[in-house]
Amino acid sequence: MKIEREVELLQERNQKVEADKAWETSTFRIVTIACITYTIIASVFFSLEVAHPFSNALIPPIGYLVSVQSLPFLKRWWIRTEYKKY
């Protein structure tokens, strides 16, 4: 009985870890963060009366989207070169 309960707990934990990983890599999350970033930056630029606040506010979210797209490549490279040292 105890082993069965431990197996159930491990399966529940694995499901949670898989759900967290799916969230971390989801397109929905990435786009939501980019939209929130744009909205906040555009609001700040607008309140500060920066020239062209809405087009200038595109720079941080675009940088974020580019960095997110490069992270899987960098992660694979890091695992191949650095992680194997440990």
C-alpha positions as CSV (number, residue, x, y, z in Angstrom):
1,M,0.0,0.0,0.0
2,K,2.8,2.4,0.9
3,I,4.6,1.8,-2.4
4,E,1.4,2.4,-4.4
5,R,0.9,5.8,-2.6
6,E,4.5,6.8,-3.3
7,V,4.0,5.9,-7.0
8,E,0.8,8.0,-7.0
9,L,2.7,11.0,-5.4
10,L,5.5,10.7,-8.0
11,Q,3.0,10.6,-10.8
12,E,1.2,13.7,-9.5
13,R,4.6,15.4,-9.1
14,N,5.5,14.5,-12.7
15,Q,2.2,15.8,-14.0
16,K,2.8,19.1,-12.2
17,V,6.4,19.4,-13.6
18,E,5.2,18.6,-17.1
19,A,2.4,21.2,-16.8
20,D,4.9,23.8,-15.5
21,K,7.3,23.0,-18.4
22,A,4.5,23.3,-20.9
23,W,3.5,26.7,-19.5
24,E,7.1,27.9,-19.6
25,T,7.5,27.1,-23.3
26,S,4.0,27.9,-24.4
27,T,3.4,30.4,-27.2
28,F,0.5,31.8,-25.2
29,R,2.8,32.8,-22.3
30,I,5.4,34.3,-24.6
31,V,2.9,36.4,-26.5
32,T,1.2,37.5,-23.3
33,I,4.5,38.7,-21.8
34,A,5.3,40.5,-25.0
35,C,1.9,42.2,-25.0
36,I,2.1,43.2,-21.4
37,T,5.6,44.5,-21.9
38,Y,4.5,46.6,-24.9
39,T,1.5,48.0,-23.0
40,I,3.5,49.0,-20.0
41,I,6.3,50.6,-22.0
42,A,3.9,52.4,-24.3
43,S,2.0,53.8,-21.3
44,V,5.2,55.0,-19.7
45,F,6.5,56.5,-23.0
46,F,3.1,58.2,-23.6
47,S,3.0,59.7,-20.1
48,L,6.6,60.9,-20.4
49,E,5.6,62.5,-23.8
50,V,8.3,60.5,-25.7
51,A,8.2,61.0,-29.4
52,H,6.4,58.2,-31.2
53,P,5.7,56.3,-27.9
54,F,3.7,53.4,-29.6
55,S,6.3,52.6,-32.2
56,N,9.3,53.1,-29.8
57,A,7.5,50.8,-27.3
58,L,7.9,47.9,-29.8
59,I,11.6,47.6,-29.2
60,P,11.6,45.8,-25.8
61,P,8.9,43.2,-26.8
62,I,10.7,42.5,-30.1
63,G,13.9,42.0,-28.2
64,Y,12.1,39.6,-25.8
65,L,10.6,37.6,-28.7
66,V,14.0,37.3,-30.4
67,S,15.7,36.2,-27.2
68,V,13.0,33.6,-26.5
69,Q,13.5,32.2,-30.0
70,S,17.2,31.9,-29.5
71,L,17.0,30.3,-26.0
72,P,16.2,26.7,-27.2
73,F,19.3,26.8,-29.4
74,L,21.4,28.2,-26.5
75,K,20.0,25.7,-24.1
76,R,20.9,22.7,-26.3
77,W,24.4,24.2,-26.8
78,W,24.9,24.7,-23.1
79,I,23.7,21.2,-22.3
80,R,26.1,19.7,-24.8
81,T,29.1,21.8,-23.8
82,E,28.7,22.8,-20.1
83,Y,26.3,20.5,-18.3
84,K,28.2,17.3,-19.2
85,K,31.1,18.7,-17.1
86,Y,29.1,18.1,-13.9
